[in-house]
Amino acid sequence: MLFLGEYEHTLDQKQRLAIPSELRDVFDPKVHGEAFIAAPGANGSLWLWPEKTFAQLSQDLGGSLLGEPGLQDFERLVFSQAARVPLDSAGRVRIPDRLLAKFGLAGSIMILGVRDHLELLEPTAWKREQERIQPETADIWRKARQALAAAQRPNS
């Protein structure tokens, strides 16, 4: 599954956000679950993960009963602030007020398809981010190629 593209949508009066049909088309409830998990993302924006993807990533972290302290901090940061947001019959999700406030989201929201998750940003914040990274495009591609090459090397 690949989430792609950028879309500007508006929260309705009940704080529901319509997930664009192009994104819903790649979302299979049998494979991905009946909902998204809204959680803080690594870049400071609100991310929406298909619930089964989020569950698999969580399982890959292993148990936390006697976990490593850095992992415990990560789990506290992400899981305590996460919320299950089911898709309704109209393809909308209800984002909890606490998450909207925390991430400064109201009215118009940019929905970014970012491979295996969605990112929600305020439109002017997305415009500023695009302006920031645009001059670095060549360097971003170079670093991505290096990371991919390193990941494909067998461990010695």
Secondary structure, 3 states (H helix, E strand, C coil): CCECCEEEEECCCCCEEECCHHHHCCCCHHHHCCEEEEEECCCCCEEEEEHHHHHHHHHHCCCCCCCCHHHHHHHHHHHCCCEEEECCCCCEEECCHHHHHHCCCCCEEEEEEEECEEEEECHHHHHHHHHHHHHHHHHHHHHHHHHHHHHHCCCC
